[in-house]
Amino acid sequence: MERIAPKTVGADLLDGVPRQRSVLPAPPPARRLAVPRGRPWLPLPLPTPAGTPFTLGYAALLLVTSLIATMAPPSLVYALYQGSSTDVAHLVCSPAVVLLTSALWIAGGLLSPYAVAFVLVLTALERRIGGARTACVFLAGHVLATLATEVPVGLAVLAGHLPGTSLHRLDYGISFGVAASTGALAGLLRPWLRWPLLAGTAALLLNDLMAYADPMTNWGHLIALAIGVSTWPLLRRWAAESPSRLHGRADR
């Protein structure tokens, strides 16, 4: 009996047509990772109407008062400075008025280092904690450092250690608020920025103190810087409550 080989699967297909294989899709070509290039310069943090309204509005006000101080007669400028001075005599009579009006002037004008620091520091601080909280930090440094330097003068006059003319000295400007804001901002930066900023600022203030040109004001700057540093726990608590508002949180 003739044996017939079993019919294999696919034998009824046409000859010469190869069996099609399931071909996996080819993987996409590997993309080269983009390596970020270092910028030759970084844009300075400048105030904007939407991002930093407090700093921008305050800077505009300081610009106006600085122009008045430059263009007005010297006698009028001196009268304005004297009426805004936070000396002991004015603090006793109208403390709230002089504490606010004294922060409307820039000692040294628009070319003062504190004018440049005001724009850069307060812009960076407001972008991290908002305008209202930045105003609180600034005013805390301005008010507390003023009281810390003027109250001892009043007590020294009462004790007879200083003459009565010490009650009527010119004391105005934004430098105490800027120093406090600088100390506060350092607490929101990474350590590699925080400590150089603090060390550099403290070194400049100590150098001014060693020059002994205006020791009371120079002590006020150091006190204001310390006030700003003392706000770090509060600023970090604000950061924890609203982290979405912070562009960079401090490394603890």
Order of alpha helices (4+ residues) and beta strands (2+ residues): alpha-alpha-alpha-alpha-alpha-alpha-alpha-alpha-alpha-alpha
